[in-house]
Structures are given as structure tokens and as C-alpha cells.
């Protein structure tokens, strides 16, 4: 009986964190694709990010 309770508890934890894990993976994939596509621009990309954050 303890085995089943422990098993259900683990499923609940996984199902609770699964959406956040999927969102984090999606954000990482988008960042990696962006970095890969904009890699050739170099310093101009850094300047654009600074201007966005700095105002």
C-alpha cells in the first residue's frame, strides 16, 4: 500500500512542475535559435540589447 501512495505522490509532483519545465525548455530553445541566427552580427547585437535595456 505504501508503494502506491509514494507512486501517486511522485506523479503529482511531476505534473505540477511539468508546465514550468516545458516553458523553460521552450525559452532556452528560442534563445539558442536567436543566438545561432544572430551570431554573425556580433557587436551590433550587443549594442541593440544595451540600448533596449538602458533606454
Predicted model as a PDB file, atoms N, CA, C, CB and O in Angstrom, pLDDT in the B-factor column:
MODEL        1                                                                  
ATOM      1  N   UNK A   1       0.824  -1.198   0.000  1.00 47.00           N  
ATOM      2  CA  UNK A   1       0.000   0.000   0.000  1.00 47.00           C  
ATOM      3  C   UNK A   1       0.863   1.255   0.000  1.00 47.00           C  
ATOM      4  CB  UNK A   1      -0.935   0.002   1.205  1.00 47.00           C  
ATOM      5  O   UNK A   1       0.514   2.239  -0.652  1.00 47.00           O  
ATOM      6  N   UNK A   2       1.988   1.238   0.723  1.00 51.00           N  
ATOM      7  CA  UNK A   2       2.875   2.391   0.754  1.00 51.00           C  
ATOM      8  C   UNK A   2       3.443   2.676  -0.640  1.00 51.00           C  
ATOM      9  CB  UNK A   2       4.013   2.162   1.758  1.00 51.00           C  
ATOM     10  O   UNK A   2       3.655   3.830  -1.012  1.00 51.00           O  
ATOM     11  N   UNK A   3       3.681   1.617  -1.394  1.00 51.00           N  
ATOM     12  CA  UNK A   3       4.258   1.785  -2.731  1.00 51.00           C  
ATOM     13  C   UNK A   3       3.348   2.630  -3.619  1.00 51.00           C  
ATOM     14  CB  UNK A   3       4.506   0.417  -3.384  1.00 51.00           C  
ATOM     15  O   UNK A   3       3.826   3.507  -4.338  1.00 51.00           O  
ATOM     16  N   UNK A   4       2.050   2.375  -3.574  1.00 51.00           N  
ATOM     17  CA  UNK A   4       1.114   3.102  -4.418  1.00 51.00           C  
ATOM     18  C   UNK A   4       0.986   4.564  -3.983  1.00 51.00           C  
ATOM     19  CB  UNK A   4      -0.251   2.424  -4.391  1.00 51.00           C  
ATOM     20  O   UNK A   4       0.893   5.455  -4.828  1.00 51.00           O  
ATOM     21  N   UNK A   5       0.979   4.811  -2.687  1.00 51.00           N  
ATOM     22  CA  UNK A   5       0.909   6.191  -2.208  1.00 51.00           C  
ATOM     23  C   UNK A   5       2.139   6.971  -2.641  1.00 51.00           C  
ATOM     24  CB  UNK A   5       0.768   6.228  -0.682  1.00 51.00           C  
ATOM     25  O   UNK A   5       2.034   8.123  -3.061  1.00 51.00           O  
ATOM     26  N   UNK A   6       3.294   6.351  -2.539  1.00 52.00           N  
ATOM     27  CA  UNK A   6       4.530   7.011  -2.930  1.00 52.00           C  
ATOM     28  C   UNK A   6       4.528   7.288  -4.428  1.00 52.00           C  
ATOM     29  CB  UNK A   6       5.746   6.157  -2.542  1.00 52.00           C  
ATOM     30  O   UNK A   6       4.991   8.339  -4.873  1.00 52.00           O  
ATOM     31  N   UNK A   7       4.017   6.364  -5.187  1.00 54.00           N  
ATOM     32  CA  UNK A   7       3.962   6.490  -6.641  1.00 54.00           C  
ATOM     33  C   UNK A   7       3.031   7.633  -7.063  1.00 54.00           C  
ATOM     34  CB  UNK A   7       3.496   5.168  -7.270  1.00 54.00           C  
ATOM     35  O   UNK A   7       3.365   8.400  -7.966  1.00 54.00           O  
ATOM     36  N   UNK A   8       1.889   7.747  -6.425  1.00 56.00           N  
ATOM     37  CA  UNK A   8       0.938   8.813  -6.743  1.00 56.00           C  
ATOM     38  C   UNK A   8       1.531  10.165  -6.373  1.00 56.00           C  
ATOM     39  CB  UNK A   8      -0.403   8.593  -6.007  1.00 56.00           C  
ATOM     40  O   UNK A   8       1.333  11.143  -7.094  1.00 56.00           O  
ATOM     41  N   UNK A   9       2.250  10.234  -5.265  1.00 58.00           N  
ATOM     42  CA  UNK A   9       2.879  11.486  -4.850  1.00 58.00           C  
ATOM     43  C   UNK A   9       3.898  11.966  -5.866  1.00 58.00           C  
ATOM     44  CB  UNK A   9       3.542  11.318  -3.497  1.00 58.00           C  
ATOM     45  O   UNK A   9       3.968  13.163  -6.143  1.00 58.00           O  
ATOM     46  N   UNK A  10       4.682  11.070  -6.423  1.00 64.00           N  
ATOM     47  CA  UNK A  10       5.680  11.454  -7.419  1.00 64.00           C  
ATOM     48  C   UNK A  10       5.011  11.942  -8.700  1.00 64.00           C  
ATOM     49  CB  UNK A  10       6.612  10.276  -7.725  1.00 64.00           C  
ATOM     50  O   UNK A  10       5.490  12.890  -9.323  1.00 64.00           O  
ATOM     51  N   UNK A  11       3.928  11.316  -9.095  1.00 66.00           N  
ATOM     52  CA  UNK A  11       3.219  11.764 -10.292  1.00 66.00           C  
ATOM     53  C   UNK A  11       2.657  13.160 -10.084  1.00 66.00           C  
ATOM     54  CB  UNK A  11       2.091  10.786 -10.654  1.00 66.00           C  
ATOM     55  O   UNK A  11       2.666  13.976 -11.007  1.00 66.00           O  
ATOM     56  N   UNK A  12       2.173  13.442  -8.892  1.00 69.00           N  
ATOM     57  CA  UNK A  12       1.615  14.762  -8.617  1.00 69.00           C  
ATOM     58  C   UNK A  12       2.699  15.828  -8.699  1.00 69.00           C  
ATOM     59  CB  UNK A  12       0.946  14.789  -7.237  1.00 69.00           C  
ATOM     60  O   UNK A  12       2.461  16.918  -9.220  1.00 69.00           O  
ATOM     61  N   UNK A  13       3.885  15.520  -8.189  1.00 69.00           N  
ATOM     62  CA  UNK A  13       4.986  16.479  -8.243  1.00 69.00           C  
ATOM     63  C   UNK A  13       5.400  16.720  -9.695  1.00 69.00           C  
ATOM     64  CB  UNK A  13       6.191  15.976  -7.410  1.00 69.00           C  
ATOM     65  O   UNK A  13       5.629  17.861 -10.096  1.00 69.00           O  
ATOM     66  N   UNK A  14       5.496  15.663 -10.470  1.00 72.00           N  
ATOM     67  CA  UNK A  14       5.886  15.801 -11.867  1.00 72.00           C  
ATOM     68  C   UNK A  14       4.843  16.592 -12.636  1.00 72.00           C  
ATOM     69  CB  UNK A  14       6.089  14.427 -12.509  1.00 72.00           C  
ATOM     70  O   UNK A  14       5.195  17.482 -13.410  1.00 72.00           O  
ATOM     71  N   UNK A  15       3.579  16.289 -12.439  1.00 78.00           N  
ATOM     72  CA  UNK A  15       2.532  17.003 -13.170  1.00 78.00           C  
ATOM     73  C   UNK A  15       2.433  18.456 -12.725  1.00 78.00           C  
ATOM     74  CB  UNK A  15       1.187  16.310 -12.980  1.00 78.00           C  
ATOM     75  O   UNK A  15       1.984  19.308 -13.492  1.00 78.00           O  
ATOM     76  N   UNK A  16       2.846  18.747 -11.500  1.00 82.00           N  
ATOM     77  CA  UNK A  16       2.813  20.124 -11.014  1.00 82.00           C  
ATOM     78  C   UNK A  16       3.911  20.966 -11.646  1.00 82.00           C  
ATOM     79  CB  UNK A  16       2.948  20.152  -9.499  1.00 82.00           C  
ATOM     80  O   UNK A  16       3.689  22.136 -11.959  1.00 82.00           O  
ATOM     81  N   UNK A  17       5.094  20.386 -11.839  1.00 85.00           N  
ATOM     82  CA  UNK A  17       6.226  21.134 -12.379  1.00 85.00           C  
ATOM     83  C   UNK A  17       6.371  21.017 -13.887  1.00 85.00           C  
ATOM     84  CB  UNK A  17       7.485  20.671 -11.730  1.00 85.00           C  
ATOM     85  O   UNK A  17       7.147  21.766 -14.481  1.00 85.00           O  
ATOM     86  N   UNK A  18       5.653  20.107 -14.522  1.00 87.00           N  
ATOM     87  CA  UNK A  18       5.806  19.877 -15.955  1.00 87.00           C  
ATOM     88  C   UNK A  18       5.561  21.121 -16.808  1.00 87.00           C  
ATOM     89  CB  UNK A  18       4.873  18.792 -16.386  1.00 87.00           C  
ATOM     90  O   UNK A  18       6.353  21.375 -17.715  1.00 87.00           O  
ATOM     91  N   UNK A  19       4.516  21.906 -16.571  1.00 89.00           N  
ATOM     92  CA  UNK A  19       4.339  23.111 -17.400  1.00 89.00           C  
ATOM     93  C   UNK A  19       5.513  24.083 -17.290  1.00 89.00           C  
ATOM     94  CB  UNK A  19       3.058  23.827 -17.007  1.00 89.00           C  
ATOM     95  O   UNK A  19       5.916  24.676 -18.291  1.00 89.00           O  
ATOM     96  N   UNK A  20       6.062  24.252 -16.092  1.00 90.00           N  
ATOM     97  CA  UNK A  20       7.188  25.168 -15.908  1.00 90.00           C  
ATOM     98  C   UNK A  20       8.433  24.640 -16.603  1.00 90.00           C  
ATOM     99  CB  UNK A  20       7.468  25.385 -14.416  1.00 90.00           C  
ATOM    100  O   UNK A  20       9.203  25.412 -17.174  1.00 90.00           O  
ATOM    101  N   UNK A  21       8.632  23.332 -16.558  1.00 92.00           N  
ATOM    102  CA  UNK A  21       9.782  22.739 -17.239  1.00 92.00           C  
ATOM    103  C   UNK A  21       9.644  22.928 -18.747  1.00 92.00           C  
ATOM    104  CB  UNK A  21       9.914  21.234 -16.890  1.00 92.00           C  
ATOM    105  O   UNK A  21      10.618  23.257 -19.423  1.00 92.00           O  
ATOM    106  N   UNK A  22       8.448  22.722 -19.272  1.00 93.00           N  
ATOM    107  CA  UNK A  22       8.227  22.906 -20.712  1.00 93.00           C  
ATOM    108  C   UNK A  22       8.432  24.358 -21.123  1.00 93.00           C  
ATOM    109  CB  UNK A  22       6.816  22.451 -21.098  1.00 93.00           C  
ATOM    110  O   UNK A  22       9.009  24.623 -22.177  1.00 93.00           O  
ATOM    111  N   UNK A  23       7.976  25.287 -20.320  1.00 95.00           N  
ATOM    112  CA  UNK A  23       8.179  26.711 -20.624  1.00 95.00           C  
ATOM    113  C   UNK A  23       9.664  27.048 -20.611  1.00 95.00           C  
ATOM    114  CB  UNK A  23       7.420  27.603 -19.612  1.00 95.00           C  
ATOM    115  O   UNK A  23      10.148  27.766 -21.485  1.00 95.00           O  
ATOM    116  N   UNK A  24      10.386  26.533 -19.625  1.00 95.00           N  
ATOM    117  CA  UNK A  24      11.823  26.806 -19.539  1.00 95.00           C  
ATOM    118  C   UNK A  24      12.561  26.236 -20.748  1.00 95.00           C  
ATOM    119  CB  UNK A  24      12.405  26.220 -18.241  1.00 95.00           C  
ATOM    120  O   UNK A  24      13.439  26.895 -21.306  1.00 95.00           O  
ATOM    121  N   UNK A  25      12.216  25.028 -21.153  1.00 96.00           N  
ATOM    122  CA  UNK A  25      12.857  24.413 -22.320  1.00 96.00           C  
ATOM    123  C   UNK A  25      12.535  25.212 -23.577  1.00 96.00           C  
ATOM    124  CB  UNK A  25      12.401  22.941 -22.486  1.00 96.00           C  
ATOM    125  O   UNK A  25      13.410  25.421 -24.417  1.00 96.00           O  
ATOM    126  N   UNK A  26      11.292  25.660 -23.715  1.00 96.00           N  
ATOM    127  CA  UNK A  26      10.915  26.448 -24.891  1.00 96.00           C  
ATOM    128  C   UNK A  26      11.692  27.763 -24.943  1.00 96.00           C  
ATOM    129  CB  UNK A  26       9.404  26.729 -24.884  1.00 96.00           C  
ATOM    130  O   UNK A  26      12.148  28.172 -26.011  1.00 96.00           O  
ATOM    131  N   UNK A  27      11.844  28.423 -23.798  1.00 95.00           N  
ATOM    132  CA  UNK A  27      12.602  29.672 -23.759  1.00 95.00           C  
ATOM    133  C   UNK A  27      14.060  29.425 -24.124  1.00 95.00           C  
ATOM    134  CB  UNK A  27      12.504  30.320 -22.369  1.00 95.00           C  
ATOM    135  O   UNK A  27      14.652  30.203 -24.872  1.00 95.00           O  
ATOM    136  N   UNK A  28      14.642  28.350 -23.602  1.00 94.00           N  
ATOM    137  CA  UNK A  28      16.027  28.035 -23.937  1.00 94.00           C  
ATOM    138  C   UNK A  28      16.193  27.752 -25.425  1.00 94.00           C  
ATOM    139  CB  UNK A  28      16.506  26.841 -23.125  1.00 94.00           C  
ATOM    140  O   UNK A  28      17.174  28.183 -26.032  1.00 94.00           O  
ATOM    141  N   UNK A  29      15.250  27.035 -26.014  1.00 93.00           N  
ATOM    142  CA  UNK A  29      15.323  26.737 -27.449  1.00 93.00           C  
ATOM    143  C   UNK A  29      15.241  28.032 -28.261  1.00 93.00           C  
ATOM    144  CB  UNK A  29      14.185  25.764 -27.866  1.00 93.00           C  
ATOM    145  O   UNK A  29      15.993  28.219 -29.217  1.00 93.00           O  
ATOM    146  N   UNK A  30      14.326  28.921 -27.875  1.00 92.00           N  
ATOM    147  CA  UNK A  30      14.197  30.195 -28.588  1.00 92.00           C  
ATOM    148  C   UNK A  30      15.479  31.011 -28.468  1.00 92.00           C  
ATOM    149  CB  UNK A  30      13.001  31.001 -28.046  1.00 92.00           C  
ATOM    150  O   UNK A  30      15.932  31.608 -29.445  1.00 92.00           O  
ATOM    151  N   UNK A  31      16.067  31.039 -27.266  1.00 86.00           N  
ATOM    152  CA  UNK A  31      17.324  31.769 -27.085  1.00 86.00           C  
ATOM    153  C   UNK A  31      18.454  31.174 -27.920  1.00 86.00           C  
ATOM    154  CB  UNK A  31      17.719  31.773 -25.614  1.00 86.00           C  
ATOM    155  O   UNK A  31      19.235  31.908 -28.526  1.00 86.00           O  
ATOM    156  N   UNK A  32      18.539  29.859 -27.952  1.00 86.00           N  
ATOM    157  CA  UNK A  32      19.604  29.219 -28.729  1.00 86.00           C  
ATOM    158  C   UNK A  32      19.436  29.496 -30.216  1.00 86.00           C  
ATOM    159  CB  UNK A  32      19.619  27.707 -28.476  1.00 86.00           C  
ATOM    160  O   UNK A  32      20.419  29.763 -30.908  1.00 86.00           O  
ATOM    161  N   UNK A  33      18.210  29.437 -30.716  1.00 85.00           N  
ATOM    162  CA  UNK A  33      17.967  29.732 -32.128  1.00 85.00           C  
ATOM    163  C   UNK A  33      18.305  31.187 -32.424  1.00 85.00           C  
ATOM    164  CB  UNK A  33      16.500  29.432 -32.506  1.00 85.00           C  
ATOM    165  O   UNK A  33      18.910  31.487 -33.454  1.00 85.00           O  
ATOM    166  N   UNK A  34      17.917  32.096 -31.526  1.00 80.00           N  
ATOM    167  CA  UNK A  34      18.208  33.513 -31.723  1.00 80.00           C  
ATOM    168  C   UNK A  34      19.711  33.760 -31.742  1.00 80.00           C  
ATOM    169  CB  UNK A  34      17.550  34.353 -30.626  1.00 80.00           C  
ATOM    170  O   UNK A  34      20.212  34.489 -32.598  1.00 80.00           O  
ATOM    171  N   UNK A  35      20.425  33.157 -30.807  1.00 77.00           N  
ATOM    172  CA  UNK A  35      21.881  33.327 -30.759  1.00 77.00           C  
ATOM    173  C   UNK A  35      22.519  32.758 -32.017  1.00 77.00           C  
ATOM    174  CB  UNK A  35      22.471  32.647 -29.507  1.00 77.00           C  
ATOM    175  O   UNK A  35      23.438  33.359 -32.573  1.00 77.00           O  
ATOM    176  N   UNK A  36      22.043  31.616 -32.465  1.00 78.00           N  
ATOM    177  CA  UNK A  36      22.608  30.989 -33.664  1.00 78.00           C  
ATOM    178  C   UNK A  36      22.367  31.850 -34.905  1.00 78.00           C  
ATOM    179  CB  UNK A  36      22.004  29.590 -33.870  1.00 78.00           C  
ATOM    180  O   UNK A  36      23.258  32.003 -35.741  1.00 78.00           O  
ATOM    181  N   UNK A  37      21.153  32.416 -35.024  1.00 76.00           N  
ATOM    182  CA  UNK A  37      20.835  33.213 -36.204  1.00 76.00           C  
ATOM    183  C   UNK A  37      21.513  34.570 -36.195  1.00 76.00           C  
ATOM    184  CB  UNK A  37      19.351  33.396 -36.313  1.00 76.00           C  
ATOM    185  O   UNK A  37      21.874  35.087 -37.253  1.00 76.00           O  
ATOM    186  N   UNK A  38      21.691  35.151 -35.026  1.00 73.00           N  
ATOM    187  CA  UNK A  38      22.255  36.494 -34.930  1.00 73.00           C  
ATOM    188  C   UNK A  38      23.745  36.482 -34.597  1.00 73.00           C  
ATOM    189  CB  UNK A  38      21.509  37.288 -33.886  1.00 73.00           C  
ATOM    190  O   UNK A  38      24.323  37.526 -34.292  1.00 73.00           O  
ATOM    191  N   UNK A  39      24.359  35.317 -34.654  1.00 73.00           N  
ATOM    192  CA  UNK A  39      25.765  35.182 -34.295  1.00 73.00           C  
ATOM    193  C   UNK A  39      26.655  36.033 -35.201  1.00 73.00           C  
ATOM    194  CB  UNK A  39      26.189  33.717 -34.369  1.00 73.00           C  
ATOM    195  O   UNK A  39      27.653  36.590 -34.743  1.00 73.00           O  
ATOM    196  N   UNK A  40      26.305  36.136 -36.467  1.00 68.00           N  
ATOM    197  CA  UNK A  40      27.130  36.870 -37.411  1.00 68.00           C  
ATOM    198  C   UNK A  40      27.124  38.372 -37.211  1.00 68.00           C  
ATOM    199  CB  UNK A  40      26.690  36.567 -38.781  1.00 68.00           C  
ATOM    200  O   UNK A  40      28.022  39.061 -37.695  1.00 68.00           O  
ATOM    201  N   UNK A  41      26.136  38.891 -36.513  1.00 66.00           N  
ATOM    202  CA  UNK A  41      26.040  40.338 -36.349  1.00 66.00           C  
ATOM    203  C   UNK A  41      27.017  40.880 -35.316  1.00 66.00           C  
ATOM    204  CB  UNK A  41      24.637  40.715 -35.961  1.00 66.00           C  
ATOM    205  O   UNK A  41      27.429  42.037 -35.397  1.00 66.00           O  
ATOM    206  N   UNK A  42      27.382  40.069 -34.366  1.00 67.00           N  
ATOM    207  CA  UNK A  42      28.430  40.438 -33.411  1.00 67.00           C  
ATOM    208  C   UNK A  42      28.084  41.600 -32.506  1.00 67.00           C  
ATOM    209  CB  UNK A  42      29.664  40.764 -34.142  1.00 67.00           C  
ATOM    210  O   UNK A  42      27.085  41.572 -31.788  1.00 67.00           O  
ATOM    211  N   UNK A  43      28.926  42.627 -32.548  1.00 67.00           N  
ATOM    212  CA  UNK A  43      28.852  43.733 -31.597  1.00 67.00           C  
ATOM    213  C   UNK A  43      27.569  44.541 -31.778  1.00 67.00           C  
ATOM    214  CB  UNK A  43      30.068  44.644 -31.752  1.00 67.00           C  
ATOM    215  O   UNK A  43      27.046  45.068 -30.796  1.00 67.00           O  
ATOM    216  N   UNK A  44      27.048  44.654 -32.990  1.00 73.00           N  
ATOM    217  CA  UNK A  44      25.836  45.442 -33.201  1.00 73.00           C  
ATOM    218  C   UNK A  44      24.659  44.878 -32.404  1.00 73.00           C  
ATOM    219  CB  UNK A  44      25.488  45.488 -34.691  1.00 73.00           C  
ATOM    220  O   UNK A  44      23.819  45.635 -31.917  1.00 73.00           O  
ATOM    221  N   UNK A  45      24.597  43.549 -32.272  1.00 70.00           N  
ATOM    222  CA  UNK A  45      23.538  42.939 -31.473  1.00 70.00           C  
ATOM    223  C   UNK A  45      23.669  43.332 -30.011  1.00 70.00           C  
ATOM    224  CB  UNK A  45      23.568  41.416 -31.613  1.00 70.00           C  
ATOM    225  O   UNK A  45      22.670  43.629 -29.356  1.00 70.00           O  
ATOM    226  N   UNK A  46      24.887  43.337 -29.497  1.00 72.00           N  
ATOM    227  CA  UNK A  46      25.118  43.731 -28.103  1.00 72.00           C  
ATOM    228  C   UNK A  46      24.718  45.186 -27.901  1.00 72.00           C  
ATOM    229  CB  UNK A  46      26.599  43.520 -27.709  1.00 72.00           C  
ATOM    230  O   UNK A  46      24.124  45.528 -26.878  1.00 72.00           O  
ATOM    231  N   UNK A  47      25.036  46.042 -28.862  1.00 75.00           N  
ATOM    232  CA  UNK A  47      24.652  47.444 -28.762  1.00 75.00           C  
ATOM    233  C   UNK A  47      23.135  47.609 -28.764  1.00 75.00           C  
ATOM    234  CB  UNK A  47      25.267  48.240 -29.906  1.00 75.00           C  
ATOM    235  O   UNK A  47      22.604  48.449 -28.037  1.00 75.00           O  
ATOM    236  N   UNK A  48      22.441  46.825 -29.564  1.00 78.00           N  
ATOM    237  CA  UNK A  48      20.978  46.897 -29.596  1.00 78.00           C  
ATOM    238  C   UNK A  48      20.384  46.472 -28.260  1.00 78.00           C  
ATOM    239  CB  UNK A  48      20.421  46.019 -30.722  1.00 78.00           C  
ATOM    240  O   UNK A  48      19.437  47.095 -27.780  1.00 78.00           O  
ATOM    241  N   UNK A  49      20.918  45.440 -27.666  1.00 78.00           N  
ATOM    242  CA  UNK A  49      20.422  44.985 -26.362  1.00 78.00           C  
ATOM    243  C   UNK A  49      20.682  46.042 -25.292  1.00 78.00           C  
ATOM    244  CB  UNK A  49      21.085  43.649 -25.964  1.00 78.00           C  
ATOM    245  O   UNK A  49      19.826  46.302 -24.446  1.00 78.00           O  
ATOM    246  N   UNK A  50      21.866  46.645 -25.335  1.00 79.00           N  
ATOM    247  CA  UNK A  50      22.176  47.702 -24.364  1.00 79.00           C  
ATOM    248  C   UNK A  50      21.228  48.879 -24.515  1.00 79.00           C  
ATOM    249  CB  UNK A  50      23.622  48.175 -24.527  1.00 79.00           C  
ATOM    250  O   UNK A  50      20.784  49.450 -23.519  1.00 79.00           O  
ATOM    251  N   UNK A  51      20.911  49.249 -25.755  1.00 82.00           N  
ATOM    252  CA  UNK A  51      20.007  50.381 -25.957  1.00 82.00           C  
ATOM    253  C   UNK A  51      18.589  50.049 -25.485  1.00 82.00           C  
ATOM    254  CB  UNK A  51      19.989  50.788 -27.437  1.00 82.00           C  
ATOM    255  O   UNK A  51      17.882  50.929 -24.994  1.00 82.00           O  
ATOM    256  N   UNK A  52      18.174  48.804 -25.626  1.00 84.00           N  
ATOM    257  CA  UNK A  52      16.857  48.411 -25.144  1.00 84.00           C  
ATOM    258  C   UNK A  52      16.789  48.475 -23.618  1.00 84.00           C  
ATOM    259  CB  UNK A  52      16.513  47.000 -25.630  1.00 84.00           C  
ATOM    260  O   UNK A  52      15.819  48.979 -23.053  1.00 84.00           O  
ATOM    261  N   UNK A  53      17.820  47.966 -22.964  1.00 81.00           N  
ATOM    262  CA  UNK A  53      17.822  47.922 -21.502  1.00 81.00           C  
ATOM    263  C   UNK A  53      18.158  49.278 -20.886  1.00 81.00           C  
ATOM    264  CB  UNK A  53      18.812  46.878 -21.015  1.00 81.00           C  
ATOM    265  O   UNK A  53      17.628  49.642 -19.836  1.00 81.00           O  
ATOM    266  N   UNK A  54      19.031  50.009 -21.541  1.00 79.00           N  
ATOM    267  CA  UNK A  54      19.482  51.287 -20.985  1.00 79.00           C  
ATOM    268  C   UNK A  54      18.515  52.440 -21.223  1.00 79.00           C  
ATOM    269  CB  UNK A  54      20.812  51.641 -21.563  1.00 79.00           C  
ATOM    270  O   UNK A  54      18.506  53.414 -20.471  1.00 79.00           O  
ATOM    271  N   UNK A  55      17.718  52.330 -22.250  1.00 59.00           N  
ATOM    272  CA  UNK A  55      16.741  53.375 -22.506  1.00 59.00           C  
ATOM    273  C   UNK A  55      17.133  54.306 -23.556  1.00 59.00           C  
ATOM    274  CB  UNK A  55      16.476  54.121 -21.315  1.00 59.00           C  
ATOM    275  O   UNK A  55      16.388  55.236 -23.865  1.00 59.00           O  
TER     276      UNK A  55                                                      
ENDMDL                                                                          
END                                                                             
